[in-house]
């Protein structure tokens, strides 16, 4: 009989898979439970004409060290390819290139003095090294005080509104700082001042699925159990500090006992699985999530010249347009151009109650604003994906409010996107969090 301890991981997204990979196979028997029929969570893929594509747009920055290290550990780093990025912003009925500081100087939607302020402001943000000094400010407050004018009103404020909706003025400044630092870090080139170089983005040859496929192969070879379509329905702590899990599999309720459990579910799901002390529960419930609605369109022709277009126009019912095939070849997807139309919305927003065709009818007329030649005849197919826990709302002084990974229940841990800070939630940081929890558990 094995003397290894039994560990359960709830959720086969980036954090759960990473934790399972980095946990000691000599010390633990590991089982991963996933309610979906696939792994990868937000980075999972669908088949588009023979090519794999993420349900929601994905790419890597050059400082996404954790996922880069994971690819190295899986011996697939050679599959990571770096592409030049091209960013645009749709303002006042026109798409402007906003990839570089030089583009900002040419941004005629703003007066020349505001363009200069915008460029100098970017340098100011880049030179801030201690994000903790920003914690008491919202991004909205800090940007108004340190930028203001049309640079803020016509550029950053609409982007904050697009990202966070009615919560735009509640977002802590460290979130904004971290976003900017990531963009600065992903610039490569020969210019000594890195800020002035061009941005590059990474993407695995074969999609993010190649990472998950390698992990699944590793699990098979190392006797790690992966149960798909097996939602955990209850976490029941035992008197001996072990934890009983109740889960559904093949329409049957099963139970199993574990020495330690790591849950990677969103907080609003986790708090329904187990009874928690009110002090910890209050921290979980204090963080609100917004959802995401993503439409993927297959087009016969190219729509824009940009990989990413930020939309600064509240008359357009989506906030971002990502033309994936302006980075990757359209040949990957049956010679179709692939466009994501993205939206972050309150989880009870009425868009989520609309069917696929209603969303299509709302969104498609606006594509002509990005290319006057566009017609519906260009569209060969489209897909809609929704996510209820796409983005936590991270407020001021958040470092004092983060729920700890070690819950008040012995041997029960939590790792979800509300615990990523000051960085924005993302696949790289979920992998980092999973590894950090695995390292912590390995030392116990």
C-alpha angles and dihedrals in degrees: 000000000000117000091201117121117245119239127187123200117197111210132029097220123118095288095047095045092047092050091049091050096050098041114104111266089198094059104034145046104216131204123183119202120201126178094203124073090241140046130236103065110210091004095053117122144228128206115255111186092320097320125101118236131180116250087232124029114274137182138148132244121216091252094054087112099162098058090041089054091047090054089050091049089051091048093240100106088114087068092065112100126189120219132187111252127222118197128190136182124213107218129163094351097313137090113231125191109246101168099116140024087255089058090054090055088056094046098123092183084080129054113257094253091054090050090054090047090051092053094046090046090056090054090049091053092047091055095053105102102172112064091181090075087063098052098099092057131077114226089242092054096044094047092049091051097042102034113010124150124076090320086070102029096048101030120024101023095056090047091052089048091049092051099042106017113200090000095062093109093051099060115114117242093236088069091056092044091052092049091053094046090054092053092048092049092054094063117108132180148097098285109109090222101070092200089069096052126097122270119247127194130201129226129173116245100247096024129271086299090083088066092050093045090054091049092051090050089049091051091053092049092048098043095248109156116229114190113190123191086025110121117190107233102181141018112205118186114213130217091247091058093255118122127230118212124203113201139169120237128165090353091303130110112234133181133205135172125233137186092220136011129201115193120197096180123124113271094250089058096040093055090057094052098058141022108250133186112265095243092060093037091055090056091050092049094045092071115077123206127211122206134232132229115195127185119194115200127194110211134189091216140035113270103194141359093240134085092210130022120188109209116221097181124095091201090070110081096218130058104213140030115201116185100199094187091061083073103030127038116268088224087077089068104044093281093300128133111238121214128180119205107196137196135178110205141168108273091245094045113139091238088074091061093055122095126240095266093049091054089047092053091049097048108036101066089062094060090079087069089067096043121015090204093060118118132170088253088075090067116091097168143344139200134200126209128181132195125191098198103040101133133012117217104241112198136187122307088012095158087074092053104045112122109238119247089234105069121209087260111087114248093009116114133182128206118174140135094274086070095057109098146200087353121078116256112270145140094268094053093044088055090048091050092049091051093047091052091047090051091049093049092045089058094054 
